[in-house]
Amino acid sequence: MAVFEKKVQLRSLLDDTDVLTCTVESTQNIHGHTEYNIKVQRGYHPEKFWHIKKRYRDFATLNSLLSVAGINVPLPPKRLIGNMDPLFVAERQAGLQKYLNAIQDNPFIGSSFLVKQFLDPGHYPSSLNETALHSVSLALRGEPVWEVQRPHPELGWRIRKYYFSIKRHIPNQEDSELLLSWTEYGPDMTIPTSQLQGVLTMLSAIQAPVAVNIELFRCNEVGCLVVRRIIEKGSLRDLICGSKPHTSALKKYACPKQIYPFSERDIALYSCQILQILAILHHKGIPYGQLHAGNICIENGRALLLDIEGGLLGLPGFYRPLVIQHRRLDSLASVDMYCFGHLLYEMAFGRPLQMSSLQSVPATCSPVLADLLDQLLSPRALREALPSAQQLLNHNFFNGFKGEDIQSRQLFKMPGHAKEALKSITIKIEERLRHDQKIFHHQRRLARVQEMLSSEEEKKRRKNKWKLKEKERQQQQKQSQQTVNGKSPERSDSPASTSTATSAGTVTPPYGRNDSLTSFAAPLAPALPSPLSPVQATSSVPPPPPPPSALPSPVVAPERSALLNSISAFNKSNLRRVSNPR
């Protein structure tokens, strides 16, 4: 490597399943139009945020592109006159915020390439399709029997996965059309390409009744190419939505016009087969994590898995934004069982569950199916360990549908290097999952504290507490000020108040700074001779005792007595007049 040669990062570490949260923060008028400043945050990482500026016509263009989904998104109307009025701009800003929230609430629209490019144009350029076609051409060099026909850019929900029609030319046979998928490596991909090639060789031997077999695969430093036969009826989600396989995923999944839920008998049959497949994968240590209705197909009455290599390529699962909300889902086996619960819900009711947990089961659900959903999706179950695939097969819902145990038929050998590679990938996926779960729960705690502090009751409590502290501070300040001015806080400041005389004809002076309240409790010292009361000094008769309710008079210090004598003996006539010369 040359000294100044830069190392190029070929693998993308970006997780496309992260939810982009949008907040329209402010507006500004530039050259006669209004721009909206939008803060976009990726996932739950507080440091991953950026700002974009969009005009209203940018929102209108996005809305026209998303119209293929058939969903009624509340975009604010257009206005020709008075569109710069501050009140109208504020109303439109609130309307655009509702529009962005409605987009993100739909999992298929929020994860589409159109929305990602609108919010994050730096990571989702328009040239991704051309780059994928170039990568496929390079991967098929030296393969003369394979010919790429046409791309299918709208097929599938995953952004960095591209589909092409491909033909295989075999002499003396009719050319068969297959489906090619090119997938860029995900953020959990860590093993080298040579090691991945050996693991995919082992996975290509897996056939029905577990998965749709792989016809061809090629790997390089950027991604992986996989060829499979075309499934005529499409995926399980296509059967639920009643759509054609090669239709745009945004059009057929975002808001289907009609849904076709499965009967309870079909749910029990196919879900039992899926559980048996998951039990095999978990027993062999194969990381999957890609279970959802789009990765399952039904052929000849059997459920088969698609994209069984997704976990090896480091791809995050479809339900990952929901998985990170539960700490107990910290292993790929538990993640698969959680996704299996979502699959059951979608098969039974025709629509995916968009919440992370099932608060209540619909009334139309049978008790035995409701109990099965409760063991997988209820908040109580998600706070505990979910049952394994083998344990769940003993549920009453699958009585009479177990049939033949496919685990005894599907025996494939795994070499030592494949086991090490699978273990390394599994550890990497679970470590990143736990890290994101920790960040999510930390941010949720901060949000709860901030919400509590900003609530009306908390504001009122803090206000009352501040008033009490301010009142105590003012009282302390007043007491200290009285002490500085030579007044005791225990004595009244009223001019009508008089001090208690110790004897007849004696005036008690006010307390000085050095006087203390403790002098009232101290024993009385012998009375000092005072020049103001000579009769008292010569008299031998003691004065009468003070009443019980009156406090004893404080003792006057000698310095204080001398100061009072000087003040009382002062004569203004003895002052000498001084002239002021000018």
Summary of the structure (lengths in Angstrom):
residues: 582
radius of gyration: 42.0
end to end distance: 98.7
largest distance: 149.7
contacts: 1535
relative contact order: 0.07
helix: 41%
strand: 12%
